[in-house]
C-alpha cells in the first residue's frame, strides 16, 4: 500500500509539501499542483488510506499533516532493501 501510494508524482509532491510546511488546509494543497481540486482530493485520499498523512477537521475545513510514524516506517522499509 505504501509503495502504491507514492507511485504517482503528484502524491510525492503533496507529501513533500506537507513534510516541509507542516500542517495545512486543503485549499493550500490545491495551490501546490496545477490539478483540479477533485483530482488533488483523490490523491489526498490515497495518501490518507496508506496512513502517510492525517486529516483533522475543524468546523468547516480539514487540516492535513504528515504522519511521522508511518513515514518513518516507509523510510525503514526502503532503507532495508
Backbone bond lengths (Angstrom), bond angles and torsions (degrees), N, CA, C in turn:
res aa  C-N    CA-C-N  psi(-1)  N-CA   C-N-CA  omega(-1)  CA-C   N-CA-C  phi
1 X - - - 1.445 - - 1.530 111.23 -
2 X 1.322 117.50 -38.99 1.457 120.51 -179.20 1.523 111.87 -64.01
3 X 1.306 116.47 -47.65 1.465 119.34 -178.79 1.520 110.95 -64.87
4 X 1.313 117.22 -39.58 1.456 120.57 177.94 1.525 110.57 -62.70
5 X 1.325 116.68 -39.80 1.464 120.56 -179.39 1.519 111.44 -63.29
6 X 1.325 117.09 -31.79 1.461 120.38 -178.92 1.524 112.63 -101.96
7 X 1.311 116.62 16.76 1.460 120.84 -179.51 1.526 113.01 -80.06
8 X 1.312 117.32 -10.82 1.469 120.67 -179.37 1.529 108.95 -110.81
9 X 1.331 117.62 132.67 1.471 119.64 -177.66 1.528 114.25 -60.90
10 X 1.307 118.37 -28.53 1.468 120.40 178.41 1.523 110.19 -66.38
11 X 1.324 117.43 -38.97 1.468 120.14 179.62 1.526 110.46 -69.94
12 X 1.316 117.02 -37.00 1.469 120.35 176.19 1.526 109.41 -62.23
13 X 1.309 116.91 -43.86 1.455 120.85 -179.50 1.535 111.16 -64.77
14 X 1.318 117.30 -40.86 1.471 120.25 176.76 1.523 111.19 -62.35
15 X 1.320 116.79 -43.74 1.466 120.63 179.89 1.526 110.60 -64.92
16 X 1.325 117.33 -42.03 1.471 120.44 177.03 1.521 111.19 -60.96
17 X 1.310 116.17 -42.43 1.464 120.60 179.74 1.524 110.35 -60.43
18 X 1.323 116.18 -48.21 1.463 119.95 -179.35 1.530 111.35 -65.43
19 X 1.314 117.04 -36.87 1.464 120.05 178.42 1.526 110.81 -65.65
20 X 1.316 117.33 -35.96 1.457 121.58 -177.65 1.527 112.81 -79.73
21 X 1.331 117.05 -37.24 1.462 120.41 -172.58 1.521 114.72 -107.81
22 X 1.309 117.27 -2.04 1.458 119.59 179.67 1.515 111.31 79.03
23 X 1.274 117.37 -143.30 1.462 122.57 -176.42 1.529 110.83 -79.31
24 X 1.318 114.98 145.76 1.462 119.79 173.92 1.524 109.74 -155.96
25 X 1.315 114.89 161.05 1.452 121.02 178.34 1.520 110.61 -84.21
26 X 1.311 115.87 160.36 1.463 120.92 -176.85 1.521 111.99 -55.07
27 X 1.318 117.75 -38.73 1.459 120.86 -179.91 1.514 112.49 -56.47
28 X 1.317 117.25 -35.53 1.464 120.70 177.20 1.521 111.28 -69.86
29 X 1.321 117.01 -33.67 1.467 119.87 179.07 1.519 111.44 -66.35
30 X 1.320 117.15 -29.08 1.467 118.99 -179.84 1.524 111.16 -71.44
31 X 1.332 117.10 -15.51 1.466 120.62 176.10 1.529 112.43 -85.35
32 X 1.327 117.21 -12.77 1.461 121.75 -176.11 1.523 111.53 -75.92
33 X 1.310 116.63 -37.45 1.467 121.67 -174.69 1.527 110.90 -125.82
34 X 1.317 116.67 147.93 1.469 119.74 177.50 1.536 111.42 -83.72
35 X 1.326 115.30 56.69 1.463 121.49 -178.57 1.520 108.91 -124.83
36 X 1.313 115.29 159.77 1.465 120.86 176.47 1.526 109.57 -64.31
37 X 1.318 117.49 144.78 1.469 119.82 177.77 1.531 113.10 -53.74
38 X 1.306 117.64 -35.02 1.468 119.71 179.28 1.525 110.93 -65.73
39 X 1.315 117.39 -36.12 1.469 121.23 178.17 1.527 110.04 -69.72
40 X 1.307 116.49 -42.69 1.469 120.26 177.49 1.523 109.82 -62.62
41 X 1.313 117.03 -39.58 1.460 120.97 177.80 1.527 111.31 -59.95
42 X 1.313 117.17 -40.05 1.465 120.73 177.64 1.525 110.72 -63.56
43 X 1.327 116.52 -42.28 1.466 120.07 178.37 1.524 111.18 -65.17
44 X 1.320 117.41 -41.23 1.459 121.74 178.04 1.533 110.14 -61.88
45 X 1.314 116.77 -40.96 1.467 120.96 178.82 1.521 110.84 -60.20
46 X 1.314 117.81 -42.71 1.467 121.62 179.72 1.524 110.36 -64.81
47 X 1.330 117.00 -42.62 1.465 120.19 177.66 1.522 111.28 -63.99
48 X 1.321 117.16 -38.26 1.469 120.81 177.34 1.521 111.00 -66.44
49 X 1.320 117.38 -43.65 1.464 120.70 179.88 1.521 111.47 -61.50
50 X 1.318 116.77 -33.07 1.463 121.01 177.69 1.523 111.98 -79.02
51 X 1.328 116.53 -8.07 1.453 120.87 179.51 1.516 114.18 81.09
52 X 1.327 117.83 9.22 1.459 120.83 -177.60 1.522 112.90 -78.96
53 X 1.321 116.91 -26.26 1.463 119.97 175.16 1.518 109.01 -129.78
54 X 1.311 114.37 157.61 1.456 122.21 178.85 1.521 108.30 -120.56
55 X 1.304 116.14 149.87 1.455 120.98 176.79 1.518 110.10 -127.87
56 X 1.316 115.19 131.70 1.465 119.77 176.21 1.522 108.17 -124.17
57 X 1.304 115.49 130.67 1.461 120.68 -175.63 1.521 110.58 -94.37
58 X 1.336 114.10 136.27 1.457 117.22 166.40 1.526 105.43 -102.03
59 X 1.274 119.54 -152.48 1.462 120.36 -172.83 1.525 114.02 -61.61
60 X 1.334 117.83 -41.20 1.466 119.11 -175.64 1.514 114.25 -132.17
61 X 1.320 118.00 -7.32 1.452 120.59 -175.23 1.514 110.39 -131.90
62 X 1.340 114.22 161.45 1.459 120.27 176.28 1.521 107.81 -112.06
63 X 1.316 115.83 131.50 1.453 122.62 177.46 1.529 107.80 -103.29
64 X 1.325 116.59 129.95 1.462 122.08 -177.52 1.513 110.77 -110.19
65 X 1.324 115.00 148.57 1.460 121.22 175.03 1.532 108.60 -152.00
66 X 1.320 115.55 164.26 1.465 121.39 177.47 1.519 108.87 -72.80
67 X 1.321 115.99 142.47 1.461 121.88 172.30 1.531 106.30 -89.65
68 X 1.335 118.69 100.49 1.464 120.43 -172.35 1.527 114.05 -62.09
69 X 1.320 117.43 -34.66 1.469 119.36 -179.88 1.532 111.05 -65.57
70 X 1.309 115.74 -44.74 1.474 119.83 -178.62 1.527 110.45 -68.53
71 X 1.319 117.66 -38.78 1.457 120.78 177.70 1.524 110.55 -63.37
72 X 1.317 116.38 -39.89 1.469 120.43 177.39 1.525 110.56 -64.36
73 X 1.324 118.35 -40.23 1.469 121.66 176.18 1.529 110.25 -58.23
74 X 1.325 115.40 -43.51 1.464 119.98 179.98 1.515 110.71 -63.61
75 X 1.317 117.21 -43.99 1.463 121.13 178.79 1.520 111.35 -60.77
76 X 1.325 116.76 -40.99 1.462 120.64 178.86 1.527 110.81 -66.09
77 X 1.321 117.18 -39.66 1.473 120.05 178.28 1.519 110.84 -61.80
78 X 1.313 116.35 -46.53 1.467 120.67 -179.39 1.521 110.63 -66.73
79 X 1.330 116.44 -39.91 1.458 120.44 -179.57 1.524 113.45 -66.03
80 X 1.309 116.77 -23.65 1.466 119.60 -178.11 1.526 113.30 -87.24
81 X 1.320 117.21 -0.37 1.475 119.28 179.85 1.508 112.48 -73.46
